């Protein structure tokens, strides 16, 4: 039975870089942004219950765009993280 070859020194000294460790900071900030946006929208609707135009413009138009931007931003790697991962 053939024995597995040991990893070179450079690979053995560095912990494996996983997707979670590379993106964890942006994901945390993105999730905090999504929670803040959601709770802020609920608070806005609760404070101004008669402003239907504000609700339409905010909930139906702006919030989905902000969600999309926050999710996109949170899942992107920065150039600093890409250089560190390679």
Backbone torsions as a table, in degrees:
resi	resn	phi	psi	omega
1	UNK	NA	133.1	-176.5
2	UNK	-82.4	132.2	179.0
3	UNK	-79.3	140.9	177.3
4	UNK	-67.6	143.2	-179.5
5	UNK	-78.4	139.5	179.3
6	UNK	-69.1	152.5	179.9
7	UNK	-71.9	147.7	176.1
8	UNK	-59.7	162.8	-177.2
9	UNK	-56.2	-41.7	-175.7
10	UNK	-67.0	-38.0	179.4
11	UNK	-73.7	-36.6	-177.0
12	UNK	-71.6	-30.4	-176.3
13	UNK	-80.8	-18.6	-179.1
14	UNK	-103.8	135.0	176.2
15	UNK	-69.0	152.0	-179.8
16	UNK	-63.9	136.6	-180.0
17	UNK	-89.6	114.8	179.3
18	UNK	-100.7	164.4	178.5
19	UNK	-60.4	-36.6	-178.6
20	UNK	-66.8	-38.7	-179.1
21	UNK	-73.6	-30.9	-179.5
22	UNK	-71.9	-41.2	-173.0
23	UNK	-102.8	3.4	-169.6
24	UNK	-61.9	-39.3	-178.8
25	UNK	-64.2	-46.3	179.7
26	UNK	-68.3	-35.0	178.7
27	UNK	-65.8	-40.4	179.6
28	UNK	-63.9	-48.1	179.4
29	UNK	-64.8	-37.3	177.1
30	UNK	-64.5	-42.5	178.2
31	UNK	-66.3	-39.8	175.8
32	UNK	-62.5	-38.2	176.7
33	UNK	-64.7	-41.5	178.8
34	UNK	-65.2	-41.8	178.9
35	UNK	-65.6	-44.1	179.0
36	UNK	-62.5	-43.2	178.7
37	UNK	-63.1	-42.5	179.8
38	UNK	-65.4	-49.2	-179.4
39	UNK	-66.8	-36.2	176.5
40	UNK	-64.5	-39.0	177.6
41	UNK	-66.6	-41.2	176.5
42	UNK	-63.7	-40.9	177.8
43	UNK	-65.2	-39.9	177.4
44	UNK	-62.8	-43.6	178.3
45	UNK	-65.8	-33.9	-180.0
46	UNK	-73.6	-36.9	-179.7
47	UNK	-73.5	-32.8	-177.6
48	UNK	-124.4	72.5	-175.0
49	UNK	-70.7	-20.4	-177.3
50	UNK	-95.2	-1.4	-177.3
51	UNK	-90.8	78.9	-175.5
52	UNK	-68.9	-33.8	178.7
53	UNK	-67.6	-40.0	176.3
54	UNK	-62.0	-43.1	178.7
55	UNK	-62.6	-43.5	-179.8
56	UNK	-63.3	-48.7	-177.5
57	UNK	-66.3	-38.8	-177.3
58	UNK	-77.4	-54.2	-173.1
59	UNK	-75.6	-41.9	-175.2
60	UNK	-86.5	-22.5	-174.9
61	UNK	-112.9	-55.7	-170.8
62	UNK	-80.5	-44.9	-175.2
63	UNK	-60.8	-44.8	177.4
64	UNK	-61.0	-35.7	177.5
65	UNK	-67.3	-43.1	177.2
66	UNK	-63.6	-39.8	176.6
67	UNK	-59.3	-47.9	-179.4
68	UNK	-60.0	-45.8	179.9
69	UNK	-64.6	-41.9	179.3
70	UNK	-66.2	-40.0	178.9
71	UNK	-67.3	-42.8	178.3
72	UNK	-62.4	-47.1	-178.9
73	UNK	-62.5	-41.5	-177.6
74	UNK	-67.6	-24.8	-178.0
75	UNK	-97.7	-3.6	178.8
76	UNK	-85.7	146.4	174.7
77	UNK	-92.1	142.9	174.1
78	UNK	-80.6	163.2	179.0
79	UNK	-64.5	-31.5	176.9
80	UNK	-64.0	-43.0	-179.9
81	UNK	-69.8	-35.9	179.1
82	UNK	-66.4	-41.8	179.0
83	UNK	-66.4	-36.0	178.5
84	UNK	-70.1	-34.8	-176.5
85	UNK	-74.3	-24.3	-177.6
86	UNK	-93.0	NA	NA
